Amino acid sequence: AGRFASRYGDEIDVYQIWDEPNLLNGWGEAPSAASYGQLLAASHVAIHQSDAHSTVLLAGLAPTIETGPNNISDLVFLRQLYEIGAAPFFDAAAGKPYGFNSTPEDRRIHPKTLNFSRFILLRAEMERADDAHKLLWGSHFGWYNPQAAAKPQPTWGETDARRQSKLTAAAFERARTEWPWSGVLVLENLQPGQD
């Protein structure tokens, strides 16, 4: 990480350390906040030694309601990171506020609910840990369009290109007006429909 930052520091401002370490498929073995925390700490130190003005971004935590052993809720995983003292080793947190089967206006907030508003629960974990001075980025978000996807993902909900566009615009507007703590929201896989 340090060598990478030294080489590309003039071109890169933000370094995200891993993706979805709270999932078996993302981490490569049973997820562990302690193991990820070690990687995060070492990366943060090395990057800031090479590129002092950079932002080290926490891995995008995958939204899930599972509690282990193969997958751990994004909310639980972030809480575990704070409990082991990982807060000094990321400059901004990251989650994935996908819309699943609901709209950005769905304001249900519950640990067992997967929707765009789940982002608020991640923010609550940050505030609970006295880390409210940091932004929460959406490293991936969006609504699933099966016509533009390579393989079906029925658990993600379904929409078409026109509705996907409207939902995305509404999500950006909600974040802009209601979430002053939100950092960058990265739309995943915006693709025109295939002919």
GIWO-V514789 format. One record per pair of residues at least 4 apart in sequence whose C-alpha atoms are under 8 Angstrom apart, sorted by the first residue. I is the first residue (numbers start at 1). J is the second residue. If there is no record, write none. Layout:
# GIWO-V514789
I_J ; I_J
This chain:
# GIWO-V514789
1_5 ; 1_43 ; 1_46 ; 1_47 ; 2_6 ; 2_43 ; 2_46 ; 2_47 ; 2_48 ; 2_49 ; 2_50 ; 3_7 ; 3_50 ; 4_8 ; 4_9 ; 4_47 ; 5_9 ; 5_12 ; 5_47 ; 5_50 ; 5_51 ; 6_47 ; 6_50 ; 6_51 ; 8_12 ; 9_13 ; 9_50 ; 9_51 ; 9_54 ; 12_54 ; 13_53 ; 13_54 ; 13_55 ; 14_54 ; 14_55 ; 14_56 ; 14_57 ; 15_54 ; 15_55 ; 15_56 ; 15_57 ; 16_56 ; 16_57 ; 16_58 ; 16_59 ; 16_60 ; 17_40 ; 17_43 ; 17_56 ; 17_57 ; 17_58 ; 17_59 ; 18_58 ; 18_59 ; 18_60 ; 19_26 ; 19_27 ; 19_59 ; 19_60 ; 19_61 ; 20_26 ; 20_27 ; 20_59 ; 20_60 ; 20_61 ; 20_62 ; 21_26 ; 21_27 ; 21_31 ; 21_32 ; 21_33 ; 21_36 ; 21_59 ; 21_61 ; 22_26 ; 22_27 ; 22_31 ; 22_32 ; 22_33 ; 22_61 ; 22_62 ; 22_71 ; 22_72 ; 22_73 ; 22_74 ; 22_77 ; 23_27 ; 23_30 ; 23_31 ; 23_62 ; 23_70 ; 23_71 ; 23_72 ; 24_28 ; 24_29 ; 24_30 ; 24_31 ; 24_70 ; 24_71 ; 25_29 ; 27_31 ; 29_70 ; 30_69 ; 30_70 ; 30_71 ; 31_35 ; 31_69 ; 31_70 ; 31_71 ; 31_72 ; 32_36 ; 33_37 ; 33_77 ; 33_78 ; 33_80 ; 33_81 ; 34_38 ; 34_81 ; 34_84 ; 35_39 ; 36_40 ; 37_41 ; 37_81 ; 37_84 ; 37_86 ; 38_42 ; 39_43 ; 40_44 ; 40_58 ; 40_86 ; 40_89 ; 40_90 ; 41_45 ; 41_86 ; 41_89 ; 42_46 ; 43_47 ; 44_48 ; 44_56 ; 44_89 ; 44_90 ; 45_49 ; 45_89 ; 46_50 ; 47_51 ; 47_52 ; 47_54 ; 47_56 ; 48_52 ; 48_53 ; 48_54 ; 55_90 ; 55_91 ; 55_92 ; 56_89 ; 56_90 ; 56_91 ; 56_92 ; 57_90 ; 57_91 ; 57_92 ; 57_93 ; 57_94 ; 58_90 ; 58_91 ; 58_92 ; 58_93 ; 58_94 ; 59_93 ; 59_94 ; 59_95 ; 60_93 ; 60_94 ; 60_95 ; 60_96 ; 60_138 ; 60_139 ; 60_140 ; 61_74 ; 61_94 ; 61_95 ; 61_96 ; 62_73 ; 62_74 ; 62_95 ; 62_96 ; 63_73 ; 63_74 ; 63_95 ; 63_96 ; 63_97 ; 63_98 ; 63_114 ; 64_71 ; 64_72 ; 64_73 ; 64_74 ; 64_114 ; 65_72 ; 65_73 ; 65_74 ; 65_111 ; 65_112 ; 65_113 ; 65_114 ; 66_71 ; 66_72 ; 66_73 ; 67_71 ; 67_72 ; 67_73 ; 67_76 ; 68_72 ; 68_73 ; 72_76 ; 72_77 ; 73_77 ; 74_78 ; 74_95 ; 74_122 ; 75_79 ; 75_111 ; 75_121 ; 75_122 ; 75_125 ; 76_80 ; 77_81 ; 78_82 ; 78_122 ; 78_125 ; 79_83 ; 79_125 ; 79_129 ; 80_84 ; 81_85 ; 81_86 ; 81_87 ; 82_86 ; 82_87 ; 82_129 ; 86_90 ; 87_131 ; 91_134 ; 92_134 ; 92_135 ; 92_136 ; 92_137 ; 93_134 ; 93_135 ; 93_136 ; 93_137 ; 94_136 ; 94_137 ; 94_138 ; 94_139 ; 95_119 ; 95_122 ; 95_136 ; 95_137 ; 95_138 ; 95_139 ; 95_140 ; 96_119 ; 96_138 ; 96_139 ; 96_140 ; 96_141 ; 97_115 ; 97_116 ; 97_117 ; 97_118 ; 97_119 ; 97_138 ; 97_140 ; 97_141 ; 97_142 ; 98_114 ; 98_115 ; 98_116 ; 98_140 ; 98_141 ; 98_142 ; 98_143 ; 99_103 ; 99_104 ; 99_114 ; 99_115 ; 99_116 ; 99_141 ; 99_142 ; 99_143 ; 100_114 ; 100_115 ; 100_116 ; 100_143 ; 100_144 ; 100_155 ; 100_156 ; 100_157 ; 100_158 ; 101_115 ; 101_156 ; 101_157 ; 101_158 ; 102_106 ; 102_115 ; 102_116 ; 103_115 ; 103_116 ; 103_167 ; 104_115 ; 104_116 ; 104_117 ; 104_167 ; 104_170 ; 104_171 ; 104_174 ; 105_174 ; 106_115 ; 106_116 ; 106_117 ; 107_117 ; 108_113 ; 108_115 ; 108_117 ; 109_113 ; 109_117 ; 109_118 ; 109_120 ; 109_121 ; 110_118 ; 110_121 ; 111_118 ; 111_121 ; 113_118 ; 114_118 ; 116_171 ; 117_121 ; 118_122 ; 119_123 ; 120_124 ; 121_125 ; 122_126 ; 123_127 ; 123_132 ; 123_136 ; 124_128 ; 125_129 ; 126_130 ; 126_131 ; 126_132 ; 127_131 ; 127_132 ; 132_181 ; 134_181 ; 135_181 ; 135_182 ; 135_183 ; 136_181 ; 136_182 ; 136_183 ; 136_184 ; 137_182 ; 137_183 ; 137_184 ; 137_185 ; 138_182 ; 138_183 ; 138_184 ; 138_185 ; 138_186 ; 139_184 ; 139_185 ; 139_186 ; 139_187 ; 140_185 ; 140_186 ; 140_187 ; 140_188 ; 141_185 ; 141_186 ; 141_187 ; 141_188 ; 142_164 ; 142_168 ; 142_187 ; 142_188 ; 143_156 ; 143_157 ; 143_158 ; 143_159 ; 143_164 ; 143_167 ; 143_168 ; 144_149 ; 144_153 ; 144_156 ; 144_157 ; 144_158 ; 144_159 ; 144_164 ; 145_149 ; 145_158 ; 145_159 ; 145_160 ; 145_161 ; 145_164 ; 146_150 ; 146_151 ; 146_152 ; 146_153 ; 146_158 ; 146_159 ; 146_160 ; 147_160 ; 147_193 ; 147_194 ; 148_191 ; 148_192 ; 148_193 ; 148_194 ; 153_157 ; 154_158 ; 159_163 ; 159_164 ; 160_164 ; 161_165 ; 161_192 ; 161_193 ; 162_166 ; 163_167 ; 164_168 ; 165_169 ; 166_170 ; 167_171 ; 168_172 ; 169_173 ; 170_174 ; 171_175 ; 172_176 ; 172_185 ; 173_177 ; 174_178 ; 174_179 ; 175_179 ; 175_180 ; 175_182 ; 176_180 ; 176_182
